[in-house]
């Protein structure tokens, strides 16, 4: 990997993990990341629980891209 521009100390660097299936439910997303990249994601979306998780998963279902 190489940078296309100078990166300063403190700049945030992110990676697109490339979900070919579009909007993916948490279980599938976490399985993919674990099997492909060897880590358990702890981002805000993956950490949702209870009603917040259900609401997020419902929105994904409405998109019809899961």
PQR file with spaces between the fields and no chain letter, atoms N, CA, C, O and H, PARSE charges and radii, in Angstrom:
ATOM       1  N    UNK     1       0.856   -1.167    0.000 -0.4000 1.5000
ATOM       2  CA   UNK     1       0.000    0.000    0.000 -0.0000 2.0000
ATOM       3  C    UNK     1       0.899    1.226    0.000  0.5500 1.7000
ATOM       4  O    UNK     1       1.970    1.228    0.607 -0.5500 1.4000
ATOM       5  N    UNK     2       0.457    2.250   -0.677 -0.4000 1.5000
ATOM       6  CA   UNK     2       1.193    3.502   -0.663 -0.0000 2.0000
ATOM       7  C    UNK     2       0.214    4.672   -0.630  0.5500 1.7000
ATOM       8  O    UNK     2      -0.943    4.547   -1.033 -0.5500 1.4000
ATOM       9  H    UNK     2      -0.413    2.248   -1.170  0.4000 1.0000
ATOM      10  N    UNK     3       0.694    5.787   -0.151 -0.4000 1.5000
ATOM      11  CA   UNK     3      -0.142    6.986   -0.055 -0.0000 2.0000
ATOM      12  C    UNK     3      -0.090    7.755   -1.367  0.5500 1.7000
ATOM      13  O    UNK     3       0.949    7.811   -2.025 -0.5500 1.4000
ATOM      14  H    UNK     3       1.633    5.889    0.176  0.4000 1.0000
ATOM      15  N    UNK     4      -1.217    8.347   -1.739 -0.4000 1.5000
ATOM      16  CA   UNK     4      -1.308    9.171   -2.952 -0.0000 2.0000
ATOM      17  C    UNK     4      -0.986   10.618   -2.667  0.5500 1.7000
ATOM      18  O    UNK     4      -0.831   11.423   -3.586 -0.5500 1.4000
ATOM      19  H    UNK     4      -2.061    8.302   -1.204  0.4000 1.0000
ATOM      20  N    UNK     5      -0.887   10.948   -1.398 -0.4000 1.5000
ATOM      21  CA   UNK     5      -0.565   12.311   -0.980 -0.0000 2.0000
ATOM      22  C    UNK     5       0.149   12.226    0.356  0.5500 1.7000
ATOM      23  O    UNK     5       0.084   11.189    1.016 -0.5500 1.4000
ATOM      24  H    UNK     5      -1.014   10.294   -0.651  0.4000 1.0000
ATOM      25  N    UNK     6       0.827   13.286    0.775 -0.4000 1.5000
ATOM      26  CA   UNK     6       1.490   13.256    2.083 -0.0000 2.0000
ATOM      27  C    UNK     6       0.479   13.054    3.220  0.5500 1.7000
ATOM      28  O    UNK     6      -0.628   13.592    3.181 -0.5500 1.4000
ATOM      29  H    UNK     6       0.879   14.129    0.239  0.4000 1.0000
ATOM      30  N    UNK     7       0.869   12.285    4.214 -0.4000 1.5000
ATOM      31  CA   UNK     7       0.024   12.035    5.384 -0.0000 2.0000
ATOM      32  C    UNK     7       0.723   12.649    6.591  0.5500 1.7000
ATOM      33  O    UNK     7       1.868   12.321    6.904 -0.5500 1.4000
ATOM      34  H    UNK     7       1.768   11.848    4.245  0.4000 1.0000
ATOM      35  N    UNK     8       0.014   13.536    7.252 -0.4000 1.5000
ATOM      36  CA   UNK     8       0.567   14.216    8.421 -0.0000 2.0000
ATOM      37  C    UNK     8       0.273   13.423    9.683  0.5500 1.7000
ATOM      38  O    UNK     8      -0.696   12.667    9.746 -0.5500 1.4000
ATOM      39  H    UNK     8      -0.916   13.802    6.998  0.4000 1.0000
ATOM      40  N    UNK     9       1.121   13.605   10.684 -0.4000 1.5000
ATOM      41  CA   UNK     9       0.874   12.982   11.984 -0.0000 2.0000
ATOM      42  C    UNK     9      -0.498   13.408   12.479  0.5500 1.7000
ATOM      43  O    UNK     9      -0.837   14.591   12.447 -0.5500 1.4000
ATOM      44  H    UNK     9       1.908   14.220   10.633  0.4000 1.0000
ATOM      45  N    UNK    10      -1.292   12.435   12.940 -0.4000 1.5000
ATOM      46  CA   UNK    10      -2.619   12.717   13.462 -0.0000 2.0000
ATOM      47  C    UNK    10      -3.726   12.593   12.427  0.5500 1.7000
ATOM      48  O    UNK    10      -4.904   12.574   12.785 -0.5500 1.4000
ATOM      49  H    UNK    10      -1.017   11.475   12.967  0.4000 1.0000
ATOM      50  N    UNK    11      -3.361   12.506   11.123 -0.4000 1.5000
ATOM      51  CA   UNK    11      -4.382   12.298   10.088 -0.0000 2.0000
ATOM      52  C    UNK    11      -5.004   10.925   10.256  0.5500 1.7000
ATOM      53  O    UNK    11      -4.318    9.960   10.595 -0.5500 1.4000
ATOM      54  H    UNK    11      -2.404   12.522   10.833  0.4000 1.0000
ATOM      55  N    UNK    12      -6.304   10.840   10.018 -0.4000 1.5000
ATOM      56  CA   UNK    12      -6.994    9.558   10.081 -0.0000 2.0000
ATOM      57  C    UNK    12      -6.835    8.838    8.748  0.5500 1.7000
ATOM      58  O    UNK    12      -7.019    9.423    7.681 -0.5500 1.4000
ATOM      59  H    UNK    12      -6.861   11.623    9.743  0.4000 1.0000
ATOM      60  N    UNK    13      -6.491    7.561    8.834 -0.4000 1.5000
ATOM      61  CA   UNK    13      -6.381    6.727    7.643 -0.0000 2.0000
ATOM      62  C    UNK    13      -7.420    5.627    7.784  0.5500 1.7000
ATOM      63  O    UNK    13      -7.479    4.953    8.813 -0.5500 1.4000
ATOM      64  H    UNK    13      -6.342    7.086    9.701  0.4000 1.0000
ATOM      65  N    UNK    14      -8.237    5.442    6.759 -0.4000 1.5000
ATOM      66  CA   UNK    14      -9.286    4.426    6.817 -0.0000 2.0000
ATOM      67  C    UNK    14      -9.131    3.433    5.672  0.5500 1.7000
ATOM      68  O    UNK    14      -8.454    3.704    4.680 -0.5500 1.4000
ATOM      69  H    UNK    14      -8.189    5.989    5.924  0.4000 1.0000
ATOM      70  N    UNK    15      -9.764    2.294    5.827 -0.4000 1.5000
ATOM      71  CA   UNK    15      -9.722    1.243    4.821 -0.0000 2.0000
ATOM      72  C    UNK    15     -11.144    0.866    4.465  0.5500 1.7000
ATOM      73  O    UNK    15     -11.971    0.674    5.357 -0.5500 1.4000
ATOM      74  H    UNK    15     -10.315    2.074    6.632  0.4000 1.0000
ATOM      75  N    UNK    16     -11.448    0.756    3.184 -0.4000 1.5000
ATOM      76  CA   UNK    16     -12.735    0.253    2.733 -0.0000 2.0000
ATOM      77  C    UNK    16     -12.582   -1.257    2.591  0.5500 1.7000
ATOM      78  O    UNK    16     -11.803   -1.726    1.761 -0.5500 1.4000
ATOM      79  H    UNK    16     -10.776    0.913    2.459  0.4000 1.0000
ATOM      80  N    UNK    17     -13.319   -2.019    3.395 -0.4000 1.5000
ATOM      81  CA   UNK    17     -13.179   -3.465    3.391 -0.0000 2.0000
ATOM      82  C    UNK    17     -13.964   -4.132    2.266  0.5500 1.7000
ATOM      83  O    UNK    17     -13.984   -5.359    2.171 -0.5500 1.4000
ATOM      84  H    UNK    17     -13.951   -1.637    4.069  0.4000 1.0000
ATOM      85  N    UNK    18     -14.609   -3.340    1.415 -0.4000 1.5000
ATOM      86  CA   UNK    18     -15.192   -3.823    0.185 -0.0000 2.0000
ATOM      87  C    UNK    18     -16.242   -4.899    0.307  0.5500 1.7000
ATOM      88  O    UNK    18     -15.999   -6.044   -0.073 -0.5500 1.4000
ATOM      89  H    UNK    18     -14.592   -2.343    1.492  0.4000 1.0000
ATOM      90  N    UNK    19     -17.407   -4.557    0.830 -0.4000 1.5000
ATOM      91  CA   UNK    19     -18.510   -5.502    0.909 -0.0000 2.0000
ATOM      92  C    UNK    19     -19.216   -5.541   -0.438  0.5500 1.7000
ATOM      93  O    UNK    19     -19.984   -4.638   -0.770 -0.5500 1.4000
ATOM      94  H    UNK    19     -17.604   -3.626    1.139  0.4000 1.0000
ATOM      95  N    UNK    20     -18.954   -6.587   -1.212 -0.4000 1.5000
ATOM      96  CA   UNK    20     -19.539   -6.707   -2.549 -0.0000 2.0000
ATOM      97  C    UNK    20     -21.057   -6.829   -2.505  0.5500 1.7000
ATOM      98  O    UNK    20     -21.732   -6.502   -3.482 -0.5500 1.4000
ATOM      99  H    UNK    20     -18.330   -7.320   -0.943  0.4000 1.0000
ATOM     100  N    UNK    21     -21.600   -7.295   -1.389 -0.4000 1.5000
ATOM     101  CA   UNK    21     -23.038   -7.516   -1.283 -0.0000 2.0000
ATOM     102  C    UNK    21     -23.805   -6.263   -0.867  0.5500 1.7000
ATOM     103  O    UNK    21     -25.008   -6.350   -0.623 -0.5500 1.4000
ATOM     104  H    UNK    21     -21.052   -7.562   -0.596  0.4000 1.0000
ATOM     105  N    UNK    22     -23.166   -5.117   -0.777 -0.4000 1.5000
ATOM     106  CA   UNK    22     -23.856   -3.891   -0.398 -0.0000 2.0000
ATOM     107  C    UNK    22     -24.011   -3.783    1.109  0.5500 1.7000
ATOM     108  O    UNK    22     -23.065   -4.032    1.856 -0.5500 1.4000
ATOM     109  H    UNK    22     -22.188   -5.046   -0.974  0.4000 1.0000
ATOM     110  N    UNK    23     -25.200   -3.413    1.554 -0.4000 1.5000
ATOM     111  CA   UNK    23     -25.490   -3.244    2.979 -0.0000 2.0000
ATOM     112  C    UNK    23     -25.660   -4.617    3.613  0.5500 1.7000
ATOM     113  O    UNK    23     -26.582   -5.353    3.263 -0.5500 1.4000
ATOM     114  H    UNK    23     -25.968   -3.211    0.947  0.4000 1.0000
ATOM     115  N    UNK    24     -24.788   -4.961    4.530 -0.4000 1.5000
ATOM     116  CA   UNK    24     -24.816   -6.298    5.107 -0.0000 2.0000
ATOM     117  C    UNK    24     -25.155   -6.262    6.587  0.5500 1.7000
ATOM     118  O    UNK    24     -24.716   -5.379    7.324 -0.5500 1.4000
ATOM     119  H    UNK    24     -24.039   -4.363    4.814  0.4000 1.0000
ATOM     120  N    UNK    25     -25.941   -7.234    7.001 -0.4000 1.5000
ATOM     121  CA   UNK    25     -26.304   -7.351    8.412 -0.0000 2.0000
ATOM     122  C    UNK    25     -25.065   -7.637    9.255  0.5500 1.7000
ATOM     123  O    UNK    25     -24.069   -8.162    8.757 -0.5500 1.4000
ATOM     124  H    UNK    25     -26.297   -7.951    6.403  0.4000 1.0000
ATOM     125  N    UNK    26     -25.139   -7.285   10.531 -0.4000 1.5000
ATOM     126  CA   UNK    26     -23.984   -7.373   11.418 -0.0000 2.0000
ATOM     127  C    UNK    26     -23.360   -8.759   11.430  0.5500 1.7000
ATOM     128  O    UNK    26     -22.139   -8.878   11.334 -0.5500 1.4000
ATOM     129  H    UNK    26     -25.948   -6.859   10.936  0.4000 1.0000
ATOM     130  N    UNK    27     -24.156   -9.799   11.543 -0.4000 1.5000
ATOM     131  CA   UNK    27     -23.596  -11.154   11.629 -0.0000 2.0000
ATOM     132  C    UNK    27     -22.744  -11.483   10.398  0.5500 1.7000
ATOM     133  O    UNK    27     -21.628  -11.986   10.529 -0.5500 1.4000
ATOM     134  H    UNK    27     -25.149   -9.702   11.621  0.4000 1.0000
ATOM     135  N    UNK    28     -23.266  -11.201    9.216 -0.4000 1.5000
ATOM     136  CA   UNK    28     -22.527  -11.476    7.980 -0.0000 2.0000
ATOM     137  C    UNK    28     -21.299  -10.580    7.875  0.5500 1.7000
ATOM     138  O    UNK    28     -20.235  -11.027    7.446 -0.5500 1.4000
ATOM     139  H    UNK    28     -24.173  -10.792    9.109  0.4000 1.0000
ATOM     140  N    UNK    29     -21.444   -9.321    8.263 -0.4000 1.5000
ATOM     141  CA   UNK    29     -20.340   -8.363    8.220 -0.0000 2.0000
ATOM     142  C    UNK    29     -19.203   -8.819    9.125  0.5500 1.7000
ATOM     143  O    UNK    29     -18.040   -8.811    8.720 -0.5500 1.4000
ATOM     144  H    UNK    29     -22.309   -8.958    8.610  0.4000 1.0000
ATOM     145  N    UNK    30     -19.540   -9.219   10.356 -0.4000 1.5000
ATOM     146  CA   UNK    30     -18.510   -9.640   11.301 -0.0000 2.0000
ATOM     147  C    UNK    30     -17.855  -10.951   10.868  0.5500 1.7000
ATOM     148  O    UNK    30     -16.648  -11.121   11.035 -0.5500 1.4000
ATOM     149  H    UNK    30     -20.484   -9.225   10.685  0.4000 1.0000
ATOM     150  N    UNK    31     -18.630  -11.867   10.320 -0.4000 1.5000
ATOM     151  CA   UNK    31     -18.063  -13.130    9.835 -0.0000 2.0000
ATOM     152  C    UNK    31     -17.063  -12.858    8.708  0.5500 1.7000
ATOM     153  O    UNK    31     -15.963  -13.411    8.705 -0.5500 1.4000
ATOM     154  H    UNK    31     -19.611  -11.729   10.184  0.4000 1.0000
ATOM     155  N    UNK    32     -17.446  -12.008    7.756 -0.4000 1.5000
ATOM     156  CA   UNK    32     -16.573  -11.655    6.635 -0.0000 2.0000
ATOM     157  C    UNK    32     -15.266  -11.031    7.132  0.5500 1.7000
ATOM     158  O    UNK    32     -14.182  -11.424    6.700 -0.5500 1.4000
ATOM     159  H    UNK    32     -18.339  -11.559    7.758  0.4000 1.0000
ATOM     160  N    UNK    33     -15.372  -10.063    8.035 -0.4000 1.5000
ATOM     161  CA   UNK    33     -14.176   -9.385    8.538 -0.0000 2.0000
ATOM     162  C    UNK    33     -13.279  -10.349    9.303  0.5500 1.7000
ATOM     163  O    UNK    33     -12.057  -10.291    9.172 -0.5500 1.4000
ATOM     164  H    UNK    33     -16.252   -9.744    8.386  0.4000 1.0000
ATOM     165  N    UNK    34     -13.868  -11.228   10.096 -0.4000 1.5000
ATOM     166  CA   UNK    34     -13.093  -12.194   10.862 -0.0000 2.0000
ATOM     167  C    UNK    34     -12.386  -13.196    9.950  0.5500 1.7000
ATOM     168  O    UNK    34     -11.195  -13.462   10.115 -0.5500 1.4000
ATOM     169  H    UNK    34     -14.861  -11.275   10.203  0.4000 1.0000
ATOM     170  N    UNK    35     -13.128  -13.749    8.987 -0.4000 1.5000
ATOM     171  CA   UNK    35     -12.557  -14.765    8.102 -0.0000 2.0000
ATOM     172  C    UNK    35     -11.561  -14.178    7.100  0.5500 1.7000
ATOM     173  O    UNK    35     -10.570  -14.823    6.760 -0.5500 1.4000
ATOM     174  H    UNK    35     -14.095  -13.532    8.853  0.4000 1.0000
ATOM     175  N    UNK    36     -11.820  -12.970    6.632 -0.4000 1.5000
ATOM     176  CA   UNK    36     -10.986  -12.381    5.583 -0.0000 2.0000
ATOM     177  C    UNK    36      -9.803  -11.588    6.133  0.5500 1.7000
ATOM     178  O    UNK    36      -8.698  -11.649    5.594 -0.5500 1.4000
ATOM     179  H    UNK    36     -12.626  -12.446    6.908  0.4000 1.0000
ATOM     180  N    UNK    37     -10.049  -10.837    7.221 -0.4000 1.5000
ATOM     181  CA   UNK    37      -9.016   -9.942    7.729 -0.0000 2.0000
ATOM     182  C    UNK    37      -8.529  -10.307    9.135  0.5500 1.7000
ATOM     183  O    UNK    37      -7.570   -9.715    9.631 -0.5500 1.4000
ATOM     184  H    UNK    37     -10.947  -10.787    7.659  0.4000 1.0000
ATOM     185  N    UNK    38      -9.186  -11.279    9.779 -0.4000 1.5000
ATOM     186  CA   UNK    38      -8.711  -11.780   11.063 -0.0000 2.0000
ATOM     187  C    UNK    38      -8.968  -10.893   12.266  0.5500 1.7000
ATOM     188  O    UNK    38      -8.196  -10.925   13.224 -0.5500 1.4000
ATOM     189  H    UNK    38      -9.965  -11.759    9.376  0.4000 1.0000
ATOM     190  N    UNK    39     -10.035  -10.101   12.245 -0.4000 1.5000
ATOM     191  CA   UNK    39     -10.341   -9.304   13.431 -0.0000 2.0000
ATOM     192  C    UNK    39     -11.840   -9.226   13.655  0.5500 1.7000
ATOM     193  O    UNK    39     -12.634   -9.433   12.738 -0.5500 1.4000
ATOM     194  H    UNK    39     -10.663  -10.075   11.467  0.4000 1.0000
ATOM     195  N    UNK    40     -12.213   -8.923   14.899 -0.4000 1.5000
ATOM     196  CA   UNK    40     -13.615   -8.695   15.262 -0.0000 2.0000
ATOM     197  C    UNK    40     -13.821   -7.186   15.306  0.5500 1.7000
ATOM     198  O    UNK    40     -13.178   -6.482   16.084 -0.5500 1.4000
ATOM     199  H    UNK    40     -11.567   -8.755   15.644  0.4000 1.0000
ATOM     200  N    UNK    41     -14.718   -6.705   14.466 -0.4000 1.5000
ATOM     201  CA   UNK    41     -14.968   -5.266   14.389 -0.0000 2.0000
ATOM     202  C    UNK    41     -15.650   -4.765   15.652  0.5500 1.7000
ATOM     203  O    UNK    41     -16.561   -5.409   16.174 -0.5500 1.4000
ATOM     204  H    UNK    41     -15.241   -7.277   13.834  0.4000 1.0000
ATOM     205  N    UNK    42     -15.208   -3.622   16.134 -0.4000 1.5000
ATOM     206  CA   UNK    42     -15.780   -2.991   17.327 -0.0000 2.0000
ATOM     207  C    UNK    42     -16.260   -1.576   17.019  0.5500 1.7000
ATOM     208  O    UNK    42     -16.315   -0.726   17.908 -0.5500 1.4000
ATOM     209  H    UNK    42     -14.468   -3.099   15.709  0.4000 1.0000
ATOM     210  N    UNK    43     -16.614   -1.321   15.729 -0.4000 1.5000
ATOM     211  CA   UNK    43     -17.107    0.012   15.370 -0.0000 2.0000
ATOM     212  C    UNK    43     -18.478    0.240   16.018  0.5500 1.7000
ATOM     213  O    UNK    43     -19.086   -0.687   16.552 -0.5500 1.4000
ATOM     214  H    UNK    43     -16.569   -2.011   15.007  0.4000 1.0000
ATOM     215  N    UNK    44     -18.944    1.473   15.964 -0.4000 1.5000
ATOM     216  CA   UNK    44     -20.217    1.826   16.607 -0.0000 2.0000
ATOM     217  C    UNK    44     -21.369    0.992   16.052  0.5500 1.7000
ATOM     218  O    UNK    44     -22.236    0.563   16.812 -0.5500 1.4000
ATOM     219  H    UNK    44     -18.450    2.227   15.531  0.4000 1.0000
ATOM     220  N    UNK    45     -21.393    0.756   14.756 -0.4000 1.5000
ATOM     221  CA   UNK    45     -22.479   -0.016   14.155 -0.0000 2.0000
ATOM     222  C    UNK    45     -22.432   -1.476   14.616  0.5500 1.7000
ATOM     223  O    UNK    45     -23.476   -2.067   14.892 -0.5500 1.4000
ATOM     224  H    UNK    45     -20.688    1.104   14.138  0.4000 1.0000
ATOM     225  N    UNK    46     -21.255   -2.053   14.700 -0.4000 1.5000
ATOM     226  CA   UNK    46     -21.121   -3.447   15.134 -0.0000 2.0000
ATOM     227  C    UNK    46     -21.389   -3.610   16.632  0.5500 1.7000
ATOM     228  O    UNK    46     -21.701   -4.709   17.090 -0.5500 1.4000
ATOM     229  H    UNK    46     -20.407   -1.573   14.475  0.4000 1.0000
ATOM     230  N    UNK    47     -21.270   -2.547   17.375 -0.4000 1.5000
ATOM     231  CA   UNK    47     -21.487   -2.606   18.819 -0.0000 2.0000
ATOM     232  C    UNK    47     -22.939   -2.344   19.227  0.5500 1.7000
ATOM     233  O    UNK    47     -23.263   -2.396   20.414 -0.5500 1.4000
ATOM     234  H    UNK    47     -21.016   -1.654   17.002  0.4000 1.0000
ATOM     235  N    UNK    48     -23.816   -2.062   18.257 -0.4000 1.5000
ATOM     236  CA   UNK    48     -25.227   -1.828   18.590 -0.0000 2.0000
ATOM     237  C    UNK    48     -25.823   -3.050   19.271  0.5500 1.7000
ATOM     238  O    UNK    48     -25.453   -4.182   18.959 -0.5500 1.4000
ATOM     239  H    UNK    48     -23.553   -2.020   17.293  0.4000 1.0000
ATOM     240  N    UNK    49     -26.736   -2.825   20.190 -0.4000 1.5000
ATOM     241  CA   UNK    49     -27.417   -3.902   20.907 -0.0000 2.0000
ATOM     242  C    UNK    49     -28.902   -3.562   21.026  0.5500 1.7000
ATOM     243  O    UNK    49     -29.304   -2.413   20.844 -0.5500 1.4000
ATOM     244  H    UNK    49     -27.036   -1.906   20.444  0.4000 1.0000
ATOM     245  N    UNK    50     -29.700   -4.567   21.329 -0.4000 1.5000
ATOM     246  CA   UNK    50     -31.109   -4.376   21.640 -0.0000 2.0000
ATOM     247  C    UNK    50     -31.899   -3.673   20.562  0.5500 1.7000
ATOM     248  O    UNK    50     -31.804   -4.007   19.381 -0.5500 1.4000
ATOM     249  H    UNK    50     -29.373   -5.501   21.477  0.4000 1.0000
ATOM     250  N    UNK    51     -32.694   -2.676   20.989 -0.4000 1.5000
ATOM     251  CA   UNK    51     -33.573   -1.945   20.070 -0.0000 2.0000
ATOM     252  C    UNK    51     -32.791   -1.229   18.973  0.5500 1.7000
ATOM     253  O    UNK    51     -33.248   -1.164   17.832 -0.5500 1.4000
ATOM     254  H    UNK    51     -32.772   -2.405   21.948  0.4000 1.0000
ATOM     255  N    UNK    52     -31.621   -0.693   19.306 -0.4000 1.5000
ATOM     256  CA   UNK    52     -30.817    0.022   18.309 -0.0000 2.0000
ATOM     257  C    UNK    52     -30.353   -0.934   17.208  0.5500 1.7000
ATOM     258  O    UNK    52     -30.360   -0.578   16.030 -0.5500 1.4000
ATOM     259  H    UNK    52     -31.250   -0.746   20.234  0.4000 1.0000
ATOM     260  N    UNK    53     -29.957   -2.133   17.589 -0.4000 1.5000
ATOM     261  CA   UNK    53     -29.538   -3.132   16.598 -0.0000 2.0000
ATOM     262  C    UNK    53     -30.723   -3.547   15.730  0.5500 1.7000
ATOM     263  O    UNK    53     -30.601   -3.622   14.507 -0.5500 1.4000
ATOM     264  H    UNK    53     -29.951   -2.422   18.546  0.4000 1.0000
ATOM     265  N    UNK    54     -31.864   -3.814   16.356 -0.4000 1.5000
ATOM     266  CA   UNK    54     -33.061   -4.200   15.590 -0.0000 2.0000
ATOM     267  C    UNK    54     -33.439   -3.112   14.590  0.5500 1.7000
ATOM     268  O    UNK    54     -33.773   -3.414   13.444 -0.5500 1.4000
ATOM     269  H    UNK    54     -31.963   -3.752   17.349  0.4000 1.0000
ATOM     270  N    UNK    55     -33.389   -1.860   15.009 -0.4000 1.5000
ATOM     271  CA   UNK    55     -33.732   -0.744   14.121 -0.0000 2.0000
ATOM     272  C    UNK    55     -32.751   -0.677   12.950  0.5500 1.7000
ATOM     273  O    UNK    55     -33.159   -0.450   11.811 -0.5500 1.4000
ATOM     274  H    UNK    55     -33.118   -1.615   15.939  0.4000 1.0000
ATOM     275  N    UNK    56     -31.466   -0.873   13.224 -0.4000 1.5000
ATOM     276  CA   UNK    56     -30.459   -0.848   12.169 -0.0000 2.0000
ATOM     277  C    UNK    56     -30.676   -1.986   11.171  0.5500 1.7000
ATOM     278  O    UNK    56     -30.621   -1.772    9.961 -0.5500 1.4000
ATOM     279  H    UNK    56     -31.134   -1.058   14.149  0.4000 1.0000
ATOM     280  N    UNK    57     -30.920   -3.180   11.674 -0.4000 1.5000
ATOM     281  CA   UNK    57     -31.142   -4.339   10.812 -0.0000 2.0000
ATOM     282  C    UNK    57     -32.439   -4.171   10.007  0.5500 1.7000
ATOM     283  O    UNK    57     -32.505   -4.577    8.847 -0.5500 1.4000
ATOM     284  H    UNK    57     -30.965   -3.354   12.658  0.4000 1.0000
ATOM     285  N    UNK    58     -33.467   -3.572   10.623 -0.4000 1.5000
ATOM     286  CA   UNK    58     -34.729   -3.306    9.911 -0.0000 2.0000
ATOM     287  C    UNK    58     -34.504   -2.342    8.752  0.5500 1.7000
ATOM     288  O    UNK    58     -35.059   -2.528    7.669 -0.5500 1.4000
ATOM     289  H    UNK    58     -33.413   -3.242   11.566  0.4000 1.0000
ATOM     290  N    UNK    59     -33.679   -1.300    8.982 -0.4000 1.5000
ATOM     291  CA   UNK    59     -33.385   -0.353    7.894 -0.0000 2.0000
ATOM     292  C    UNK    59     -32.676   -1.062    6.746  0.5500 1.7000
ATOM     293  O    UNK    59     -32.961   -0.794    5.579 -0.5500 1.4000
ATOM     294  H    UNK    59     -33.229   -1.149    9.862  0.4000 1.0000
ATOM     295  N    UNK    60     -31.756   -1.965    7.071 -0.4000 1.5000
ATOM     296  CA   UNK    60     -31.068   -2.714    6.016 -0.0000 2.0000
ATOM     297  C    UNK    60     -32.058   -3.563    5.226  0.5500 1.7000
ATOM     298  O    UNK    60     -31.949   -3.669    4.005 -0.5500 1.4000
ATOM     299  H    UNK    60     -31.524   -2.183    8.019  0.4000 1.0000
ATOM     300  N    UNK    61     -33.026   -4.169    5.919 -0.4000 1.5000
ATOM     301  CA   UNK    61     -34.025   -4.976    5.236 -0.0000 2.0000
ATOM     302  C    UNK    61     -34.867   -4.112    4.293  0.5500 1.7000
ATOM     303  O    UNK    61     -35.211   -4.545    3.193 -0.5500 1.4000
ATOM     304  H    UNK    61     -33.115   -4.083    6.912  0.4000 1.0000
ATOM     305  N    UNK    62     -35.195   -2.903    4.719 -0.4000 1.5000
ATOM     306  CA   UNK    62     -35.985   -2.007    3.884 -0.0000 2.0000
ATOM     307  C    UNK    62     -35.237   -1.589    2.632  0.5500 1.7000
ATOM     308  O    UNK    62     -35.842   -1.360    1.584 -0.5500 1.4000
ATOM     309  H    UNK    62     -34.916   -2.551    5.613  0.4000 1.0000
ATOM     310  N    UNK    63     -33.932   -1.492    2.742 -0.4000 1.5000
ATOM     311  CA   UNK    63     -33.120   -1.139    1.580 -0.0000 2.0000
ATOM     312  C    UNK    63     -33.186   -2.268    0.560  0.5500 1.7000
ATOM     313  O    UNK    63     -33.094   -2.039   -0.646 -0.5500 1.4000
ATOM     314  H    UNK    63     -33.440   -1.678    3.593  0.4000 1.0000
ATOM     315  N    UNK    64     -33.348   -3.504    1.069 -0.4000 1.5000
ATOM     316  CA   UNK    64     -33.470   -4.653    0.196 -0.0000 2.0000
ATOM     317  C    UNK    64     -32.164   -5.087   -0.412  0.5500 1.7000
ATOM     318  O    UNK    64     -32.143   -5.690   -1.485 -0.5500 1.4000
ATOM     319  H    UNK    64     -33.423   -3.689    2.049  0.4000 1.0000
ATOM     320  N    UNK    65     -31.079   -4.787    0.256 -0.4000 1.5000
ATOM     321  CA   UNK    65     -29.746   -5.012   -0.294 -0.0000 2.0000
ATOM     322  C    UNK    65     -28.936   -5.905    0.631  0.5500 1.7000
ATOM     323  O    UNK    65     -27.706   -5.877    0.584 -0.5500 1.4000
ATOM     324  H    UNK    65     -31.096   -4.297    1.127  0.4000 1.0000
ATOM     325  N    UNK    66     -29.600   -6.706    1.479 -0.4000 1.5000
ATOM     326  CA   UNK    66     -28.883   -7.471    2.497 -0.0000 2.0000
ATOM     327  C    UNK    66     -28.599   -8.881    2.058  0.5500 1.7000
ATOM     328  O    UNK    66     -28.000   -9.652    2.807 -0.5500 1.4000
ATOM     329  H    UNK    66     -30.599   -6.730    1.517  0.4000 1.0000
